[in-house]
Amino acid sequence: MIGHLVLSLVLSGAAIGILVRGLRFRPSTPVWSLFVIFLLVTWAGGVWAAPVGPSHLGIYWLPFVLIAILLAVLVVVLAPRGGRSHGDELAVEREVEAELGLFFWVLIGALMVLIVARYR
């Protein structure tokens, strides 16, 4: 379990670093919330995926890497593009702020349940 957590932390940090620094991706949400989502999705996806590839210290790391790469690509592809004015963005942000906050915490709770269920 600790090995899976450390691997997920490293891969999530690398993915966020590549997105923010390397690709100059500017998320509309705070970077810490994007990191938490990356961490939990990578961890849950890695432990639930079939163990394939080489094993290092008893951890099949290939599913974790593939999940992290897939998630990074999805975030970049599905992120909204520019083209709106700043005033329009502020209005939309105020409208959906409460719903996204609730969705974020429900998603975090569901991912934690998936992770705990796998280790039981």
SVG drawing of the C-alpha trace seen along z (x, -y; Angstrom):
<svg xmlns="http://www.w3.org/2000/svg" viewBox="-25 -42 37 51">
<polyline fill="none" stroke="black" stroke-width="0.4" points="0.0,0.0 2.8,-2.4 4.6,-1.6 1.5,-2.3 1.0,-5.6 4.6,-6.7 4.4,-5.7 1.2,-7.6 2.7,-10.7 5.7,-10.6 3.7,-10.1 1.1,-12.7 3.8,-15.3 5.6,-14.5 2.4,-14.8 1.4,-18.1 5.0,-19.4 5.0,-18.5 1.6,-20.1 2.2,-23.3 5.9,-23.9 6.6,-22.0 3.4,-22.6 2.5,-25.9 -1.0,-24.6 -2.9,-27.0 -5.8,-25.1 -8.9,-27.0 -8.8,-25.3 -6.1,-25.6 -3.1,-23.3 -3.3,-21.6 -6.9,-20.3 -5.7,-19.1 -2.8,-17.3 -5.2,-15.6 -7.4,-14.4 -4.4,-13.1 -3.0,-11.4 -6.3,-9.6 -7.2,-8.7 -3.7,-7.3 -3.7,-5.4 -7.3,-4.0 -6.7,-3.2 -3.4,-1.6 -4.6,0.7 -7.8,1.7 -6.0,2.3 -4.8,5.8 -1.2,6.2 0.8,6.2 4.4,5.4 7.5,5.7 7.4,5.8 9.8,3.7 9.8,4.3 6.6,6.2 4.7,3.3 3.5,3.6 4.2,0.0 3.0,0.0 -0.7,-0.4 0.0,-3.4 2.1,-5.0 -0.5,-4.4 -3.3,-5.8 -1.3,-8.9 -0.5,-9.5 -4.1,-8.9 -5.3,-11.3 -2.8,-14.0 -3.9,-13.7 -7.5,-13.9 -7.1,-17.0 -5.3,-18.8 -7.7,-17.8 -10.9,-18.5 -9.7,-21.8 -11.6,-24.8 -9.7,-26.9 -9.4,-30.7 -11.8,-32.9 -13.9,-34.3 -13.5,-37.7 -12.4,-38.0 -15.9,-39.3 -17.6,-36.3 -15.2,-33.9 -15.9,-35.5 -19.6,-35.2 -19.4,-31.5 -17.1,-30.9 -19.5,-32.4 -22.4,-30.3 -20.7,-26.9 -18.5,-27.4 -20.7,-25.7 -21.5,-22.7 -17.9,-22.1 -17.0,-22.3 -19.5,-19.7 -18.5,-17.5 -14.9,-17.7 -15.5,-16.4 -17.9,-13.7 -15.2,-12.6 -12.5,-12.6 -14.8,-10.5 -15.6,-8.0 -12.0,-7.6 -11.0,-7.0 -13.7,-4.4 -12.4,-2.6 -8.9,-2.6 -9.9,-1.3 -12.2,1.3 -9.3,2.7 -7.1,3.2 -9.8,5.0"/>
</svg>
